[in-house]
Amino acid sequence: MNHKHFHSYVQSNYNFNYHSNYNFNYYFNYHFNYYFNYHFNYYFNYHFNFTSPLDDLNTFSVLLNYSCTEK
């Protein structure tokens, strides 16, 4: 592994860790609470008879799986 490849390797790991640690925490601390405090209640109070609230968590699930498994 020469210096150029090593640098890109470090850079990719840094960018990925930054992305997973920052955006993932941001998602859980802000959007996750926002979803459960507002949208979750909204769906159960209004859309319960029409759609499943879990369908709208697909994007969240994909993010969760990606962030937890891709190390």
VMD Tcl script that builds the backbone (N, CA, C; Angstrom):
set m [mol new atoms 213]
animate dup $m
set s [atomselect $m all]
$s set {name element resname resid chain x y z} {
  {N N MET 1 A 0.854 -1.199 0.000}
  {CA C MET 1 A 0.000 0.000 0.000}
  {C C MET 1 A 0.891 1.250 0.000}
  {N N ASN 2 A 0.835 1.996 -1.074}
  {CA C ASN 2 A 1.666 3.191 -1.115}
  {C C ASN 2 A 0.985 4.353 -0.392}
  {N N HIS 3 A 1.686 5.461 -0.348}
  {CA C HIS 3 A 1.188 6.581 0.438}
  {C C HIS 3 A -0.151 7.091 -0.085}
  {N N LYS 4 A -0.290 7.143 -1.400}
  {CA C LYS 4 A -1.527 7.669 -1.981}
  {C C LYS 4 A -2.720 6.799 -1.611}
  {N N HIS 5 A -2.559 5.498 -1.717}
  {CA C HIS 5 A -3.655 4.611 -1.356}
  {C C HIS 5 A -3.940 4.664 0.132}
  {N N PHE 6 A -2.904 4.754 0.900}
  {CA C PHE 6 A -3.090 4.832 2.345}
  {C C PHE 6 A -3.868 6.088 2.721}
  {N N HIS 7 A -3.519 7.183 2.083}
  {CA C HIS 7 A -4.210 8.435 2.373}
  {C C HIS 7 A -5.698 8.327 2.030}
  {N N SER 8 A -6.008 7.770 0.866}
  {CA C SER 8 A -7.419 7.650 0.481}
  {C C SER 8 A -8.144 6.698 1.420}
  {N N TYR 9 A -7.445 5.671 1.874}
  {CA C TYR 9 A -8.036 4.733 2.829}
  {C C TYR 9 A -8.376 5.437 4.137}
  {N N VAL 10 A -7.446 6.207 4.654}
  {CA C VAL 10 A -7.694 6.942 5.891}
  {C C VAL 10 A -8.810 7.952 5.690}
  {N N GLN 11 A -8.777 8.617 4.561}
  {CA C GLN 11 A -9.784 9.633 4.287}
  {C C GLN 11 A -11.174 9.005 4.200}
  {N N SER 12 A -11.291 7.867 3.560}
  {CA C SER 12 A -12.595 7.226 3.435}
  {C C SER 12 A -13.092 6.760 4.795}
  {N N ASN 13 A -12.215 6.235 5.621}
  {CA C ASN 13 A -12.635 5.821 6.960}
  {C C ASN 13 A -13.018 7.015 7.809}
  {N N TYR 14 A -12.289 8.088 7.676}
  {CA C TYR 14 A -12.618 9.294 8.437}
  {C C TYR 14 A -13.977 9.833 8.011}
  {N N ASN 15 A -14.190 9.925 6.703}
  {CA C ASN 15 A -15.464 10.455 6.214}
  {C C ASN 15 A -16.624 9.569 6.632}
  {N N PHE 16 A -16.428 8.273 6.565}
  {CA C PHE 16 A -17.507 7.372 6.932}
  {C C PHE 16 A -17.802 7.457 8.421}
  {N N ASN 17 A -16.760 7.458 9.240}
  {CA C ASN 17 A -16.982 7.544 10.683}
  {C C ASN 17 A -17.620 8.865 11.061}
  {N N TYR 18 A -17.199 9.917 10.425}
  {CA C TYR 18 A -17.810 11.218 10.680}
  {C C TYR 18 A -19.281 11.190 10.302}
  {N N HIS 19 A -19.563 10.613 9.148}
  {CA C HIS 19 A -20.945 10.537 8.686}
  {C C HIS 19 A -21.793 9.699 9.631}
  {N N SER 20 A -21.311 8.540 10.017}
  {CA C SER 20 A -22.115 7.653 10.851}
  {C C SER 20 A -22.253 8.204 12.268}
  {N N ASN 21 A -21.176 8.759 12.808}
  {CA C ASN 21 A -21.247 9.232 14.191}
  {C C ASN 21 A -22.027 10.528 14.334}
  {N N TYR 22 A -21.916 11.400 13.358}
  {CA C TYR 22 A -22.584 12.686 13.460}
  {C C TYR 22 A -24.025 12.615 12.962}
  {N N ASN 23 A -24.204 12.163 11.721}
  {CA C ASN 23 A -25.553 12.133 11.168}
  {C C ASN 23 A -26.432 11.100 11.854}
  {N N PHE 24 A -25.842 9.985 12.238}
  {CA C PHE 24 A -26.630 8.962 12.920}
  {C C PHE 24 A -27.121 9.472 14.267}
  {N N ASN 25 A -26.250 10.108 15.024}
  {CA C ASN 25 A -26.671 10.676 16.305}
  {C C ASN 25 A -27.673 11.801 16.093}
  {N N TYR 26 A -27.455 12.596 15.081}
  {CA C TYR 26 A -28.400 13.662 14.771}
  {C C TYR 26 A -29.774 13.074 14.484}
  {N N TYR 27 A -29.803 11.985 13.726}
  {CA C TYR 27 A -31.081 11.354 13.392}
  {C C TYR 27 A -31.787 10.848 14.645}
  {N N PHE 28 A -31.028 10.230 15.532}
  {CA C PHE 28 A -31.666 9.676 16.722}
  {C C PHE 28 A -32.049 10.750 17.731}
  {N N ASN 29 A -31.251 11.745 17.867}
  {CA C ASN 29 A -31.543 12.760 18.886}
  {C C ASN 29 A -32.622 13.734 18.447}
  {N N TYR 30 A -32.717 13.992 17.160}
  {CA C TYR 30 A -33.658 15.000 16.698}
  {C C TYR 30 A -34.803 14.394 15.904}
  {N N HIS 31 A -34.499 13.750 14.786}
  {CA C HIS 31 A -35.568 13.241 13.938}
  {C C HIS 31 A -36.320 12.088 14.573}
  {N N PHE 32 A -35.614 11.237 15.287}
  {CA C PHE 32 A -36.289 10.096 15.907}
  {C C PHE 32 A -37.306 10.580 16.937}
  {N N ASN 33 A -36.901 11.507 17.771}
  {CA C ASN 33 A -37.836 12.053 18.755}
  {C C ASN 33 A -38.957 12.827 18.071}
  {N N TYR 34 A -38.597 13.551 17.050}
  {CA C TYR 34 A -39.606 14.291 16.310}
  {C C TYR 34 A -40.633 13.340 15.715}
  {N N TYR 35 A -40.174 12.236 15.167}
  {CA C TYR 35 A -41.078 11.276 14.551}
  {C C TYR 35 A -42.026 10.676 15.580}
  {N N PHE 36 A -41.483 10.290 16.712}
  {CA C PHE 36 A -42.334 9.631 17.694}
  {C C PHE 36 A -43.216 10.600 18.466}
  {N N ASN 37 A -42.762 11.787 18.663}
  {CA C ASN 37 A -43.586 12.742 19.409}
  {C C ASN 37 A -44.661 13.387 18.549}
  {N N TYR 38 A -44.412 13.507 17.259}
  {CA C TYR 38 A -45.362 14.209 16.400}
  {C C TYR 38 A -46.005 13.293 15.366}
  {N N HIS 39 A -45.200 12.719 14.467}
  {CA C HIS 39 A -45.769 11.911 13.402}
  {C C HIS 39 A -46.367 10.605 13.910}
  {N N PHE 40 A -45.717 10.014 14.889}
  {CA C PHE 40 A -46.232 8.746 15.395}
  {C C PHE 40 A -47.624 8.923 15.980}
  {N N ASN 41 A -47.807 9.960 16.784}
  {CA C ASN 41 A -49.126 10.240 17.344}
  {C C ASN 41 A -50.109 10.651 16.257}
  {N N TYR 42 A -49.608 11.397 15.307}
  {CA C TYR 42 A -50.471 11.817 14.206}
  {C C TYR 42 A -51.010 10.618 13.455}
  {N N TYR 43 A -50.150 9.645 13.205}
  {CA C TYR 43 A -50.603 8.482 12.456}
  {C C TYR 43 A -51.562 7.621 13.256}
  {N N PHE 44 A -51.319 7.498 14.525}
  {CA C PHE 44 A -52.224 6.672 15.321}
  {C C PHE 44 A -53.554 7.353 15.593}
  {N N ASN 45 A -53.553 8.639 15.688}
  {CA C ASN 45 A -54.797 9.352 15.968}
  {C C ASN 45 A -55.639 9.577 14.715}
  {N N TYR 46 A -54.981 9.642 13.571}
  {CA C TYR 46 A -55.698 10.021 12.354}
  {C C TYR 46 A -55.667 8.929 11.282}
  {N N HIS 47 A -54.484 8.390 11.003}
  {CA C HIS 47 A -54.322 7.459 9.895}
  {C C HIS 47 A -54.359 5.995 10.315}
  {N N PHE 48 A -54.670 5.761 11.547}
  {CA C PHE 48 A -54.607 4.385 12.024}
  {C C PHE 48 A -55.478 3.456 11.200}
  {N N ASN 49 A -56.630 3.933 10.779}
  {CA C ASN 49 A -57.557 3.091 10.030}
  {C C ASN 49 A -57.225 3.012 8.543}
  {N N PHE 50 A -56.227 3.779 8.104}
  {CA C PHE 50 A -55.921 3.827 6.683}
  {C C PHE 50 A -54.597 3.156 6.341}
  {N N THR 51 A -53.562 3.514 7.053}
  {CA C THR 51 A -52.237 2.973 6.737}
  {C C THR 51 A -51.526 2.558 8.015}
  {N N SER 52 A -50.478 1.792 7.836}
  {CA C SER 52 A -49.665 1.393 8.973}
  {C C SER 52 A -48.544 2.402 9.188}
  {N N PRO 53 A -48.361 2.894 10.407}
  {CA C PRO 53 A -47.287 3.849 10.683}
  {C C PRO 53 A -45.913 3.264 10.401}
  {N N LEU 54 A -45.802 1.953 10.496}
  {CA C LEU 54 A -44.498 1.330 10.296}
  {C C LEU 54 A -44.012 1.470 8.865}
  {N N ASP 55 A -44.923 1.633 7.932}
  {CA C ASP 55 A -44.523 1.796 6.543}
  {C C ASP 55 A -43.683 3.056 6.346}
  {N N ASP 56 A -43.934 4.042 7.157}
  {CA C ASP 56 A -43.206 5.302 7.022}
  {C C ASP 56 A -41.855 5.276 7.725}
  {N N LEU 57 A -41.549 4.161 8.383}
  {CA C LEU 57 A -40.259 4.037 9.047}
  {C C LEU 57 A -39.272 3.253 8.192}
  {N N ASN 58 A -39.624 2.997 6.941}
  {CA C ASN 58 A -38.722 2.240 6.079}
  {C C ASN 58 A -37.397 2.952 5.881}
  {N N THR 59 A -37.440 4.238 5.628}
  {CA C THR 59 A -36.222 5.015 5.455}
  {C C THR 59 A -35.385 4.984 6.715}
  {N N PHE 60 A -36.040 5.106 7.839}
  {CA C PHE 60 A -35.348 5.030 9.115}
  {C C PHE 60 A -34.681 3.674 9.298}
  {N N SER 61 A -35.385 2.605 8.933}
  {CA C SER 61 A -34.841 1.260 9.096}
  {C C SER 61 A -33.631 1.042 8.206}
  {N N VAL 62 A -33.696 1.549 7.007}
  {CA C VAL 62 A -32.561 1.423 6.093}
  {C C VAL 62 A -31.345 2.134 6.668}
  {N N LEU 63 A -31.550 3.325 7.171}
  {CA C LEU 63 A -30.452 4.078 7.778}
  {C C LEU 63 A -29.890 3.340 8.983}
  {N N LEU 64 A -30.781 2.804 9.802}
  {CA C LEU 64 A -30.350 2.069 10.984}
  {C C LEU 64 A -29.508 0.865 10.598}
  {N N ASN 65 A -29.978 0.081 9.647}
  {CA C ASN 65 A -29.245 -1.108 9.227}
  {C C ASN 65 A -27.902 -0.753 8.620}
  {N N TYR 66 A -27.872 0.266 7.782}
  {CA C TYR 66 A -26.634 0.684 7.145}
  {C C TYR 66 A -25.613 1.148 8.174}
  {N N SER 67 A -26.072 1.967 9.112}
  {CA C SER 67 A -25.156 2.554 10.072}
  {C C SER 67 A -24.644 1.519 11.078}
  {N N CYS 68 A -25.450 0.505 11.350}
  {CA C CYS 68 A -25.051 -0.477 12.351}
  {C C CYS 68 A -24.220 -1.602 11.768}
  {N N THR 69 A -24.394 -1.914 10.491}
  {CA C THR 69 A -23.728 -3.081 9.928}
  {C C THR 69 A -22.488 -2.712 9.124}
  {N N GLU 70 A -22.467 -1.554 8.500}
  {CA C GLU 70 A -21.325 -1.180 7.665}
  {C C GLU 70 A -20.233 -0.566 8.518}
  {N N LYS 71 A -19.313 -1.409 8.938}
  {CA C LYS 71 A -18.209 -0.909 9.763}
  {C C LYS 71 A -16.905 -0.982 8.990}
}
mol reanalyze $m
mol bondsrecalc $m
mol representation Tube
mol addrep $m
